């Protein structure tokens, strides 16, 4: 476990010397046979033991793909939008949650499209909408060609792209609606606006560029400016009785909001809200499942019944997984994922509001043999890549809703991913096998660096870990960003002692590699240290009630946090 602040050197940074001189890595194979519990030299016995461990952590669900009849009630924990597989002109909302029966739920809902508004010119007629659609398609095609075709050499994803035997258009529909802007005084009440619906969420930003104007760059890094493309202004030519676009700028509404926020505000959905699907007699997803969830259905958004928050405001039986890794660093330097192996991974399990958590033993994955640990299941490996893939299998088998730990977004996840890339030596299949932690088929885990800046915290670099259908809750970031906590140090040891009155196992990090290289008994002591580091984040999460706080205040559980909720409130007041 490598904290943001270590007890030995609070300011230790990656690549910075700690003590002594850097030595060449020498991680030789061990001659002794595996001494893992249930392992030994009997390969068949090892596989039986491993299967038994996996079976224990599986959710106990009575049915798969939902009930044949009746009601499916679930709590929404993640929402995202993507193109519909059957019709690329449409967008589908994917709602992932946890059902009352303890099973995971994945709902594919159609009937909503990303959009923005512009004010209709005076004298606008409904018959102009189709003509305007063609005009905007042409402008949007040019924007997409410059954005994807020239710099990144990607195929045009916009105007009338052929998909199979169908044509895919960027503009889904244009309709005339009555709305009222909150800006300024409108004595006449609601006026006419044009609601422009697009096929994909990313097209909203491109459409905004068409109306506002955009800079043209000649390189992919957007550093060499080539020119500026002016925006367009919508007019009605009364001589030809047709709409036309001229150079200018058009004011847009609801164009700078996240499409997921728009969707949730339109349908009246909050994060962690309970929903129902009634009278689904035949499970839609049982033939060709698109997810790893127990219940999978395809519906129209009108068939989604949103439950009252006043009546249903409890957290569902969410499944929480906490993990920690240990890496064998060389003497004097911070571990380097391109050189130093992951030697142990500890996992703790917790089910909210259930007695099942007490029966779920923690699991230790160990590279090389390790003696048995009381109260934990130990699985040993001689191959590091096999151990890393087993970690992915445990995440999907346990069916985690929330993955937590301490500093996992800045260290553990990036380190694991880098190790897989190093060990696979460019083998895409092996990399995809590790990244397949999400609940959707073909949707891989990703890691993205972002920069957050505020008056309270200043400028900070963050690492976002995206796993579709699962929430990554880094307790280090969660505690550090809470302005009510004013701690001198934010190391796991200091935070645990302050909030829990508990501490990590006393083990200097300089002893991690020597203990791992020594023997199976020493690796047992190292495993106890690693397991404790995985247990403390769950204890912190329960003590600080982190999930419940964000559940009651946020529009989206954990993924967007308080900032997401604030944007939801702003959006609902944008256009009446």
N, C-alpha and C positions, 0 to 999 in steps of 0.2 A: 504494500500500500504506500503510495507516494502522495503525501498530502501537499496541498498548496504551500503550507508552512510546516517544515519538518522540525522535530524537537532539537535535532543536533545543530542545524543551521537554518534559521528561519528565512534567510534570503537566498537560499540555494536555488539556482536557476538551471535550466537544462543546458548541459554542456559545460557547466562551471565546475572547477575543481573543488572537491570536498576535502580530501586529504591524500597525501602521497602523490605518486605519478600514475598516469593511466597505464594499464597493462593490456596486453593482447588478450582477447577472449579465448578461453580454453575450456570448452564445455564438452568434455569427452563422455563417451557412453559408459555406463556403470556395468560391471561384470555380474553383480549379484542379481538373482532372479526377483521377480516382483513379489512383494510381501503384502499386497493390498488385501483388504478384507474380501473374502470370497474369490480372490484372484489366484495366487500361486502360479504353478506352471500349467495348470489345467485351463486351456483356452475356452473350452465349452463352459466350465464353471464360471469363468469371468463374464461371459456373455449372459448367462442366466442371472447372475448377480446384478449386472448392469440393467437388464430388462426389468428386474424386480424393483430397482430403485426408480426407474422411469415410471413404472406402473403406479407407484405410491403417490407421485406428485401430480398425476393426471387428474383433471376435474372429473367428478363423478356425476355424469349426466345420464338421465334415463333415455333420452331420445336424441337423434341427430337430424339436423335440417329442420327442426321445429315440429310442432304438433300437426297432425293431419287436420284437425279442426280446433276451433276455439280461439283463445287469445294468446298472443305472444307479447309479453310486457318486458321492457328492457330499459336500462339507463344508458343514455348516450354519453360516451366518453371521448369520441373523436369524430370529426366531420371533415371531409375534403371532397373536392370536385374533380371530375375527370371526364374526357370524352366518352360517350356511350359506345360500347364495342359493336353493337348492332347497327347503329346509325351515327356516323361521325358528325352529322349536322347537329346532333343533340348533345347536351351535357347531362351527366347523371351525378347525383349527390350520393356519396357513400357514407352511411352512418354506421359506426361501429360502437358496440356497447356490451353490457353484461346483463343477462336475463335474470329474472327472479329465480329460475331453477338452477342458477350457477353457471349456465352455459354461455359462451360468447355468441354475439349476434352481429351479423353483417347485413345491412339493408341497402339495396341499390334502388334509389328513388329517381324517377323521371318526372318531368313536368315543370321544371324551373330552369331558366337560362340566365347566365350573367348578362348585365345590361348597364347602360347609362342613359341619362336624360339630356336632351337639349330642348330649348324653347322653340315652339313652332312659330314660323314667320306669320305675319298677318295675312289672312286670306288663305290659310292652308286647308287643303281638302284631303280626305282619306284616300282618294285616288292617286295622290302624289306619292304615297308611301312606297309602292313597288318601284317607281322610277328612281326615287331617292336611294333605294336599296342598291340598285345597279351602279349609281354614281359613287356611292361610298365604297362599294366593293372594289371598284377600280382604284380609288385612292388608297384603300387599305392594302391592296395587292402591292402597290408600289412601296409602301412602307415596309411590308413584310419581306419583299425582295431585298431591300437595302439592309434590313436587320438580320436576315438569316441567309439570304442567297449570296450576297456579295462577300461579306466578311467571313462568315463561317461555312460557306459552301453547303448550306442545308437546302433541301428541296422546299419549294414554296408551300407553306402550310395554309395559304389563304384562299384567294379567289378561285373558285371552281376547280379545286384540285380533284383529280380522279382517285377514288378509293374503291377498288374492286370495279364494279360496274356502275357505281353511283358517283355523282358529283358532290363535292363537299364545298359549301360556301362559308365564308367567314361570318356573314350577317345571317342570323337565323330569322329574324322578323323585325318589322318596324310597325309600331302601332301608335295611335293617337290617344292620349290619356289626359285626364284633368288632374292637375296637381297645383300646389301652392308653395312657392319658395319661402323659406324663413328669413331670407335677406330682403330688407326693404319693406315698403308698405304696398300692399296690393288691395286697393279699395274695391275692385271688382270681384273679389273672391278667387277661387281656383281658375287657372287659365290653361290653355292647351300646351302640352309638352309632347315631344316625340320620344317614345321609349324604344331604344335601339338595342335589341337582344343579339348577342353574338354566340358563336358555337363553342368557344373555349374561354376559360377565365383569363388567360394571358392576352387575349385579343382586346380586352377592355383598355389596357394600357396603350396598345398600338392604336386603337381608335381615338383615344385621347390625344395622342401625338398628331393624328390626322387633323383634328380640329384646332389644336393649339399651335402646331408647327414643331419641327424637330431639327436638330443638328445632324449633319451627315458626316460620318467618319469613314476614312479609307482603310483603317486597320481594325483588327478584331479586338484589340485592347482599348479602342475608343480614345486614342491619344492624338491622332493626326486628324484635325478637322478639315473637311473638304468643302463644306458649305452649309447652307441652311435652307430647309424646305419650309416655305410659309404654310400656315394653317389655311383652313377654308371657312367660308361663311355661307350659310344657306339662305337663298333668296327665292322668291317666286317671280318668274318672268311673266308678267301679265299679257305681254304681246303674244307669246307662244302658249301661255297657260300651262307652263311646265316649271318644275323646280330646277335650280341650277346652283352649282358651287363656284364661288369666286374666291380669290385670294383674300385672306383676312383672318379672323379669329372668332371662334364660336365658344360661348360659355357653356360648360358642361356641368351636370349635377350628378352626385354619387359616383363619380368616376375615379376618385382617389381612395376608395375603400376596398378592403379585401373582399373578394367575391364570396368567401365563406361567411363573412359577417353579414353581407347583403342577404345571402340565402337564409341564415338563421333569423335575421330580423324580419324578413318577409313572411316566413312560415310561423313565427312566434316561438322559436326554439331557443332555449338557454342551454349552456353546457351542463352536463350531468343531470339533465332533465329526464324524467321517465316518460316513455312513449308506449303506445299500444298499436298492434295490428290485429284487427278483428276479422273473424270469419275467413281466414286463409285456409281453405279446405285442402289444397294440394301444395306442398312445398315447391316453390319455383326452382330452387337451387340444387335439388338432390340429383338431377341428371348430370349436369356439368357444373361442378362447384368452381367458383372463382376465388374463394377465400379458404382460410383454415378454420373458420369459425364453426361452431356446432350448429347454429341456426343461420340459414341464409335465405333471403327472400328478395324478390324483385317486385316493386310496387310503383304506383303513381303517388306523387307527393300528397295528393288529396286523401289517400287512404291512411295516411299517418295520423294517428290520434295522439295529441300532446296532452299529457296529464297535468292537472293543476299542481303548481309548486306548493301551494298551501297544504294539499293532501298528501303529496308524494315528494318529500324533501330529504329523505334519508339516502345515504350512500349505499349503493348495491354491494353485493359480495365481491368487491374488487380483489383481484389477485395481484399481490405485490412481490416482486423479486428484487433482492438486493445482492450486489456482487462486488468483489474486490479481486484484484490481480496482484501477483508478485512477479517481478522481473529480476533476472540475475544480472545485476549491473557489475561492470568491471571496477576494480579498485581505483578510486579517485575521480570517477566521472559519473554523471547521471546516465541511467540506462538509455540506450539507443535502440529503437525498435528495428533498425536495419541490421543490428548485430546481436543484441542481447535477447535471449529467449524468454518467453513467458513460462514460469516454472510451476505456478499454482494459481488456481482460480477457485474462490470460495463463493458459495451461493446460499442465501437464506431465503425462506419463503414465508409469506404471511397472507392470510385471507381475511379481509375486513368483516367483522361481525360474525365470524364463524369459529366454532370449536375445532374445525379441521386443521387450523394452523398448528395446534399442539402436536399433531401426529406427523407433521411434515419435518423430517430431520434435515438439517443443513447438509449440503454436499460439497465435498472438496475434490477438485480435479487436480491431480498431481503428475507432473512430468518426472518420471522415474518412480521407483517403489516408495511407499510410505506406510508406516505402521498404522494399525487401526486407531481411530479416535473415538472415544466414548461419546455417544450422542450425535454422531455424524456418520454419513456414508462417504467412504473414500473410494474413488475410482482412479486407477493409475494408468499411465500411458508411457510408451517408449517413443512415440512419435508426437511432436508438438502440434502439427497441423491437425492430427486426429483429435487431440485434446481441444483445440479451438473450435472444431466443428461440433464436438460434443457439447460445448457451451451453447452454440446455436440451437442444437436439438433440445437442450434443457429449457431454453426460453420458450420454444414453440410447444413443447410437451406440457410444461406447466401452464401454458397459455396466459402469460403475464399481461395484465392490463397496464401496470406501472412498473417500470424498471428504475431502480434507485441505487444509490451508492454515494460515495463522497469523492467529489472531483472526477466523476466518471466521464463527463463531457470533455474536460480539458486533458485528461490523461488516459484513463482506462480504455475507453472506446477507440480513440485515435491510435493508441498503442497496439491494440488487438488487430485493428484493420491494417496497420502498417506491417505487422508481423505476418499476416496472411498474404499480403502482397509480396513480401520478401520470400516467404517459403514456397509460394505457388510459382514463382519465377515466370510471371506473365501468363499463367494458365487461368483464363477467364472463368472456366467452369468451377475451379476450386475457390476462386474469389467470390463468385456468385453463391456458392454453396454456403459460405460463411455469412454472407450478407442477407440470406433469406430468412430474416427474423420477423418480417412483417406479416400481417394477417391476410394480405392479398397476394394471390399467385402472380409471380413476375414482377412484384414491386420490391425493390431492394433497399436495404438500409443505406443512408447517405450521411455524410458529415460535411458541414459547411461552416466556415468562419464568418462571424459577423462582428460589427463594432457597435457598442452601445454607449451612448453619452447622455449624461444628465447633470444638472447643477449639483445634485446631492452626491453622486458617485464619481463624477468626472468621466473620462473616456476609458472604456474597458473593452478588451477584445474577448469575445465569447465564441464558443464552439457549439453549434447546434447539431444535435444528433436526431435525425429523422427516421422513425420506424413506423410505417403506416399502420394505424390501428392500435398502436401502443404508445404510452406516454413515458418520456424520459424525464425523471425528476432527480436532478442533481442537488442533494441536500447542501452541498457547499455553496452553490449559487443561491439556493433558496434562503439560507441563513444570512449570507453576506449581503443580499439585496434588501433584507428586511431592516428598514431604518429604525425600528424600535429596539433592535439589538445593537448595542455599542460595545463590542468585545475588543480586547486588546489584540488577541490572536484568533485566527480562524482555522487553525489546524484541527484535525479530527479529535486529537487528544484534549486540546483546550476546550473545544465546544462540548465534547461529551462530559468532561468534568464539570463544566458550568451548568449545563441543563440536566444531566442525568446523574451526576455524582459518580460516574463510572469512568474508566480509563481503558486505553488500549493495553494489550499485553506488552510488558516491558521488554523490548527487543531492539537494540540499535540497528538501524538499516544497513550499517556496514557489515553486519553479521549475516545478512540474508543469504548472500551467495555462498560463503563458506559453509553454512549449515546445510544448504541444499546439496552441495558437492560431497558432504561427509558420508552420511548413511541414512537409512530409512528411519531410524529413530530420531535423528536430527530433523528430518523432513516432517516428522510428526509434530515436533515443537513449532516448526515454521508454519505448519498447517493450522495449529491452534491460534497462532498470531493472525493468520490470514482470515480465519473464520470469525474472529472477534471484530476485525475491521469491516467485515460484511454485515455483522449483526448490529453494530452501533448506528448506522444510518436508518435502519428500520425503527430502532428504539427512539431515535430523534424524531422521525416522522410521526410516530404515535404520540410521543410526549408533547411535541409542538402542535399536534393536530393539523399538520400541513395540508392534507387532502381536504379536510372539512372546511378550512378557511377559504381555500381557493374555490371549493365547490359552491360555497354560499356567496362569493363575491365575483367570480369570474364568469364570463360568457362561454369560455371553453376551458375545460379542466386542464390546468397546468401548461398546456402547449403554448398558449398565448398569455396566460396569467392576467394580471390586473390591467395591463395595457390593452389586451383584447377586449375586456369588459368595458373599458372606457370608450373605445371606438364604437362598440355596440350601442351605448347610450347616446353618443353623438349622432350615429346614423339614424336612429329612430326619430330624431327631430329634424332631419335634413329636409325632407320633402313630405308635406302632409297630404 
